Amino acid sequence: MHCDTLSSKILPASSRGFLEKHMDKIRNYITDALQELHHVRWPTRHQAVRLSGIVVGFVAASTAVFGAVDFGLSQAVTLLLSLT
């Protein structure tokens, strides 16, 4: 009862209804998200390590390709600027 009296002094009735409605939505969202996490098929340790290696390899290859293209283009621009 003390909480009702205190909340009525702090928030008007219209704000309390608005706040309660939104808190219910947030609470439902978190509950639903936690339930969905129970349905997730998590990878095994071996799968996680293998897939992480694939990602690191792809990033390294992409870095090498973009670095080579960048170097080639910078050399081409330098050559073109030296001709003028």
N, C-alpha and C positions, 0 to 999 in steps of 0.2 A: 504494500500500500504506500509505503514511503517513496518507492521508486515512481509510482504513478503521480504522486504529488510533486515530486521533484521534476519529473519530465514535463508535467503540465506547466510548471513555472519557467522552464528553460525553453521549450518549444511549443508553439501554438499547435492546436489540434490538426490543422491541415498539413503542417510540416511533419508531424509524427506519422500520419498515415502515409505520406509520401516516402518518408525514411523507412518505415516498416515494409512497405511494398518493395522498395529497392533492395533492402537487406534480405528479404525472402528470395528475390531473384538471384542475388549474389550467392546466397547459401545453397540454392538449388543448382546453380552453375558449378560450384565447387563439388557438391555431392555427385553430380552427373559426371564430372571430369574424373573424379576418383574411381567411380564405377567403370568408366571406359578404360582406365589404366589396368584394371584387372583383366580386360579382354585382349590386351596387347600381347603379341607373341614376341617376346624378347629374344634377341640372338644369343647363341651360346658364346662362350669366351673365344673359341676357335674361329667362329664366324666373324665376331667383332674384330679380332686381330687381323684376319684375312682381308676383310673389307676396308679396314683402316689402312692397311698396306697398299691396297688398290688406290685409295684416295690420295695417299702420299705420293705414289708413283705417278698418278695422273697430274697432280699439281707440279711435280718436278719436271715432267715432260712438257707441260704447258708453259712453265717458266722458261725452259730452254728454248722452245719455239718462239715465244714472244720476245725473249732476249735477243735471239738471232735476227728476227725481223726488225727489231728496234735498232740493232747495231748496223744492219744492212741499210736501213733507211737513213740513219744518221750519216753513214759513209756516202750515200748517194747525194744527200743534201750538201755535205761538205764539198764533194766534187763539183756539184753544180754551182755552188757559191764561189769556188776558186776559179771557175771559167769566166766569170764576169769581171 
